[in-house]
Amino acid sequence: MSDTEPTEYEVGQDNIQIFGLDIHNPVFGISGLTIVAFVFFALVFREQAGEFFGWLRPALTSRFDWVFMLAGNIFVLFSLALIVSPYGKIRLGGDDARPDYSYAGWFAMLFAAGMGIGLVFWGVAEPISHYGSSLGGIASEGGVRTDWAPAGAAEGDPEAARSLAMAATIFHWGLHPWAVYAVVALALAFFSFNRGLPLTMRSVFQPLFGKYTWGILGHIVDVLAVFATIFGLATSLGLGASQALAGLNYLFGIPVSDGMKVFLIIAITAFALISVLMGLEKGVKRLSELNMILAAVLVVLVIIAGPTLAILTGFFDNLWAYAVNLPALSGVIGREDTNFMQGWTAFYWAWWISWSPFVGMFIARISRGRTVREFITCVLIIPTVVGAIWMSVFGGAALDQVMAGEGAALTEAALELKMFSMFEAFPLTGVLSFIGIILVVVFFVTSSDSGSLVIDQITAGGKTNAPTQQRVFWCLLEGAIAIALLLGGGLGALQAASIATGFPFAIVLVLMCVSIFLGLRQERRGK
């Protein structure tokens, strides 16, 4: 048998049982010890950690922005090509497989896991930021642009600035991030359900690595996946804690301090732990469905309380602006808007890539029975449209206030307070703000518990029924990482950690596209 042919592999065959644990050797040990050491460093040497993270993010985005930009485009084109290709007819799990979940339950879980906290945090803040920078026009020093406007800006033209701001925002939450998730989730689902391999990251490289998939090359892939997942999650947990605490301060006067942020992370991690112990069906699925209900209620209330007609008509205008500006925003060569590309887009792509092992594996676990075409369409196109709706509602309402001259406080508010500041102009301000806080918290919990289940599966050699204490360990470690990063450098540290882990994994994902193609081609040929 050649190295590239399917190989027999028993799930957990390389595991060791010790102290009641069932862990993959050496993935669990290397991942766990390295992350514990990182937490120790960030908490004990806070000043040095802050300086390091302050240097790391701009160093990576300025030198390797082209890697993130090119990889993102590859994932979109590859996913769209699979939709229209003959491979789209292949069913995940075989011809007789049928979906385990309804469309409603499936979509709720994949959307809550994939975007939750970020949409709530940036839904108001990002469109306003892009609008202000676009309206301000282009500024340069020594022949290099120093402004943060996307593309060519829109100096002095409020309507053009609004259109460009919404296009840039949807660009960051549309096809590109969901293509990242689609690639990883499809690879995991196909090689697990159709080839009978463990549902873990190394399995997707079997056509490329052959028998070495189960050796050191596979160990490296799985360890990188753990690092990317836990630091990507920590970024979102840190953002969620900051926004939830800002909302609690706004509504109830609870002081904003590092101590309160730590307390909030601990409290929500405890809720996530309960959900983890309840399992996928009772815990994660129910919370995800609650998320979607709360999000829908909040969207409807904002549409009713805000500029209803402007929001509804703006959605189609925003989608058109996104389509028109997509080539310029996704370009790699000849870009002059370097601050926007490096500070916004490269960070976002690294963040999505760092989330991809966790979201991809989670989506894969709940996607048996879908065809490749159905799977990619639902994971790529539908969430892009829903994300555009969300941004059009929240961003559109916020920009309406700013352009009407009523948004001075909104513009000046801190990032985590912008949504609550926008609600001040609406009736039922307290109700909207309270629902917003609950939504952030529940998104926080679903992200943490889903991530814990996934990391545990990777470090248990693909087993889905590993001892409970292992899931508890990873859930607690996620909270510890978020605390360490917040105390060791704040938002900048969180973003730097995402980029640092997303960069090597971007290369892994490009190779994954090759592996998917080889696997699907073999499947179609009946091999």
N, C-alpha and C positions, 0 to 999 in steps of 0.2 A: 504494500500500500504506500502511495506517495505521501509526502508531507502535506499536500494540499487537499487530500481527500478527507471526507468525514471520518471521525475517529470515535471509538467508543469511550465514553467518559461517564463515570458514575458521580452524581452530585454528592459533594462532600467527601470524596475519596481521599483527599489530602488533608482532611481536618484532623485536629487533635482534640481529645476530650480531657480537660483539666479543670479542677475546682468547680465542677458542675457546668462548665462552659463547653461549647462545641464550635471551635474557631478554626478558620483557615490559616494554615501555617505557610508562609510567614506574614500574610497580608494584615491580619488583625494586629499582630505584635508591632510591626513597623508603623502602621497607621496610628494606632493608639498611643504608643510611646512618643512618637514625633509630635503629635498634637498636644499631648500633656506637657511636653517640654516647651512647646510654643506658648501655651497658656502661662506657664511659670515665668518665662522670659518677659512676656508682655505685662504681667502684673508686678513683677519684682523690679524690672528695669523700665519703668514707664517712660522716663524722659528719653532714653536711648531708643525705645520702641517707637515713640512718637516721631523722632527725627528720621528713623529708618523708613517708616511708612510714608512720611512726607516726601522723601526722596524717591521711593519706589514707584509710585503711581506715574508721575510725569516721565520718569526714566523709561518705563516700559511703553507707555502710550506714544511717546515722541519717536522712539526708535523702531517700534514694531507695529505701529498703527496699520501699516499696509498688510500685515499678516491677518489681523482681525478683519479688515475691510474685505480682502480677497476671499478669505474663508467664508464670511457671511454670504457673499454673492454666490459662491460655489454651492452652498447648502440650498439656497432658494432655487437656483437653476436645476440642480439635481432633483429636488423634490417635485418641481413642476414637470420635469421630464418624465418622472415615474408615473405621474397621474395619467399622462396621455400615451404611455408606452404599453406594449402587450403584457409587461410584468404587473400592471395594475390589476389584472384578473386573479392573481395568486391570492389565495386565502390564508390568513395567518392561523396556523393550527391544522391545515389540511382542508380538502374539499368538503368534508362532512362537519367541520367545526362550526359552531353557532355562538353568537355573542353571549357573554355572561351577564351583561348589564344592558338596560334599556338606553336609548339615546340620551334621555334626560339625566339619568344617573351617571352615565359615562362622561358626558360633556361637563357636568358639574364638577366631577372629580379632577378631570384633566385641566380645567380652567382654574380652579381654586389652587391647585398645586403649582401651575405654571406662572401665574402673574399676580396673584392676590395682592400682597402688601404694596408692591410697586405701583400698581394702578391707582390705589388710594393715595399714596404718598405723592406721586408725580402728576396726577390727573389735573390739578390746578396749577401747581408750581411750574411744570415744564412749559406749557403753552405761553404763560406770562413771561417767562424768561426769554424764550425765543422771539416773542413779539417785541419786547423791549430792545433786544440786541439787533433785530432786523430793522426796526424803525430808526434806530440810531445810525444805521448805515455802516459803511466800511471805514475803518481807521487803520493806518499803517505807519510803521516806523522802520526806516532803513530798507524799504522795499518789501517788508514782511507784514502781513495783516496782524493786527493786535486785537481786533474786535472778536466777539463770540457769535456773530450772526451766521446762520446757515447759508450756504451757496453764495449768491451775489447780494444778499441783504435786500432791503426795500426802503431805502432812506426817504423819510418824509411822506410816505404813502401808507396810511393806516390800514386800508383794505388789503393791499398787497402784503403788508407785514403780517396781518392776521392770517391770510391764506398760507404764507410761507411758514408761519409758526405752527399752524395745525398740521401742515404737511410733514414738517420735521418731527413733530411729536408722534404722529401715526407711524412714520417711518421707523421710529425707535421701538414701537410696540406692535408692529404689524408682521409682514411676511418674514422678515429676517430672523427675529427671535424664535418664531414658531417653526421655521425651517430647521433651526438648530435642534429643537425638541423632536421634530418629526424624524430627522435622520437617526438620532440616537434611539428613540423609541421603536422605530421600524426595525433597526438592526437587532435590538434585543429581543423583540417579539418574534421575528422571523427565525433567528438561530435557536431560540428556546423552544418555540411551539412547533416549528417545522423540522428542525434538526435534532430536537431532544437534548440540547446542550443546556448547562446550568444558566439560569437567568442572572448572569453577571457580566461585567464589561468585557472580560477577556474572551468570552465565547464568540463575540462578533468578529474577532480577527482570525478565526479558525481557517478560512480560505487563504489567508496570507501567511500565517505563522505555522500552520499545520500542527504537528505534535508539540512544537515549542510554545503553543498557546497555554499549555499546562505547566510550563517551566518559568524561567526568570522573566521572559518577555511578558507573559501573562500577569506575573506578580507586579511588574512595573505599571501596567495598564490599570490594574485594580487599585493599587495604592494611589496613583494619580487621580483616579475617580473618587476615592474617599476624600482626598485633600480638596479637590475641586468642589465636591458636594458640600462638605462641612463649612468651608469658608464662604461659598456662595450663599448658603443658608444663613450664616452668621451676619452677612451684610444685610439681608432682608430683615432678620430679627432685630438688628440694631436700628434700622430705619423704622420698623414698626413700633419698637419701644419708644423711640424719640417722638413719633407722631402721637401715639396713644397718650403719653405723658403730657404732651403739649395740649391735647384736647381736654384731659382731666384738669389741667391747670386753668384752662379757659373756662370750663364749666363749673368747677368746684373749688378752684383756688389752690389745688394741690401743688406744692412747690416743685419746680424743675431743678433737679440736682443729679449728680452722678449716683448718689445713694438711692434716689427714687428710681432712676433708670435700672439700676441693679436689682432693686426690689421687684420692679415690674417684670423684668426678664425672668427672675426666679419664679414669680407667681404664675406667669403664663407658661413657663417650661413645666411647672407642676401640672397644669391643665393638659398640656401636650402629653405628658407622661401617662395621665389617665387614659387619654385617647389611644395612645400606643398600646396600653395593656388591654384595651377593649378590642383591638384588632382592626383589620381593613374594613370589614362589612359594617360592624356596629359603631366604630369610632370615626375613622377617616371619611367614609361614605356619607354618614349622617351629617357630620360637620360641614362637608363640602356642599351638600344640598342646602344646609342652613345659610352658608355663605352666599349662594346664588340667590336665595330668597331675599336676604338682607340687601344685597347689591341691587337687585331689581327694584326693591322698594325705594331705596335711596335715589336711584336714577329717575324713577317716576316722580318722586316728590320734587326733585330739582327741576325737572321739566315743567311741572305744574307751577311751582313757586317762582321759577326764573323766567327768562324771556322765551316763552314756549315756541313761538313761531320761528324766531331766529335760530333756536337750537335744532328744530326739526328740519328746516331748510338747509341749515349749515352743515348737517351730516353729509349730504350729497355733494355739496361744494367742497367739503374737506376731503372726501374720497377722491374727487377729481383732482384736487390740488396735490394730493399724495401721488397719484398716478403720473401727473405731469412732471413733478419734481423728483420722482424716484431715480431717474438716471443720474441727475446731478448730485443727489444726496448719497448715492451708493457708489459713485465713481472712486477710483483708486489713484489714477494718474492725473497730474496737473491740477490738483486741488489747491486752492489758495486759502480756503476757510479752515486753516489748520487747527485753530483753537476749538472750533465746533467739532471737527472730525476726531481730534484726539481726546478732548475733554468730555465730549458727550458720546459720540458714536462708538469709538474704540472701547471706552469704558463699558457701555451697554453690551456690546458684543461679547466682551470678556465676561461680563456678569452672566449673560444668558448661557455662555459656554460652560461656565463654572456650575451653573444650575443643571446643565443637561444630563449628567449621569443620574441625578436624583429624579428629575422630572421625567426623563426618558424611561428609566426603569419602572417608575410608578405607572406611567401611561401604558407601557408594555404589559404590565401585570393585569391591566383591566381591559385589554384590547383583543383578546383571543376571539377568533371568529369573524373579524372584519377583513374585507379584501384590502389589498395594498392601496388601490385607488380610493376606496371609501375611507380608509384610515388616514391617508395623507390629506385628502380633501377636508375631512373633519378637523384634523389636528392643525392644518395650515390655513385654510381659507376661512372657516367659520370663526375661529378665535380672532383672526385679523379684523373681521367685520365687527365683532362684538367689542373688541378693543377700540375700534374707530368710533363706535357708538358712545362708549364710556368717555373717551377723550373729547368728543364733540359736545357731550352734555356738560361735563365739568369744565373743560377748557373753554367751550363756547360761552357758557354762563359767566365765567371769570373775565374773559376778554370783553364781553359786552359791558361789564361794569367799568373796566379800565378805559375802553374807548369812549364811554359816555362821560368820562371825567369823574366817576364816582369811586374809583378804585385806588386811591392814594394809600389807604391803610393796607389794602390787599397787596399792592406792589411792594410795600416796605416790610411786610410781615416775614418772619423767618420761614424757611422752607416747610417745616413740619406744621406751621400754623396757617398756611395759606388757605387750605380747604375750610377751616373753621372761620377764618376771616371773611371768606366769600359768603358763608352762610349768614353772616350778620345782616346782609342786605335783604334776606328772605324772611317771610313769616315762618313761625315755628322754628326759629333759630336753634333753640335748645334741643328740640326733638331731632332735627337734622344732625346736629353735632353729636348727640348721644348715639344715634344709629351709626354714625361714622366711626366713633370710638369702638363700638361693639364689633363692627365689620373688621377694623384693623386687628383687634384682638383675636377674632375667630380665624382670620386669614393667617395670623401669626401661629396659632395652634395647629392648623391644618398643614402648614409648611413644615413645622417642626416635627410633628408626628409622622408625616409621610417620609420626610428625610431620614428619620431614625429607622423606620422599617427598611428603607432602601440600603442605607449604609450597613445595617446589620446583615442584610442578605449578601452584600458584596464580601464582607469580612467573615461570613460563614460559608464561603465556597458555593454560594447559590442556593443554600437551604432557606426555605420560607418558614420553617417551624423550629428555628433555633431557640435555645433557652431564653426565657423572658428577661433574665438579668442582663443579657447582652444588649437588647433593645433599650433597656433602662440606662445602661452605661453610655450609649451613643446619644440618647436624648439629653442626659445631663451634660455631656461634653459639648453639645451644641450650644447650650445656654452659657457654659463657661467660656467658650470661644467668643460669643457675642459680648459678654461682659469684659473679657480681656481686651478685645479690640476697641470697644468704646472707651475704656479707661486708658488704653495705651495710645490713643490718637484720634478718637472720635470718628466722625463720618469719613474723613480722609483715610484712616487706617482700614476701615471696612472696605472702602473702594479699592485700596491698594491690594488688600488680600485677595479680593475677587480677581483682579487683573493678573496677579502673580500666579494664581492657580489656573486661570483661564487660558493663559498664553501657551503652556505646553500642551494643554488639552485641545487647543485649536488644531494642532498638527495631528493629534490622535483622531479627531473627528473627520478630517480630510481623508485620512487613510480608511476610516470607517466607510466612507462613500464607495471607495473601491471595493471593499469587502462585501458590502451589500450588493453591488452590481454582480460580482462573481457568484455570490450565493443565489441570487434570483435567477441568474442565467442557468446555473446548474439545476435549479428547481424546475424551470420551464422545460429543460431538456430531459427531465425525468431521472436525473442522476441523484 
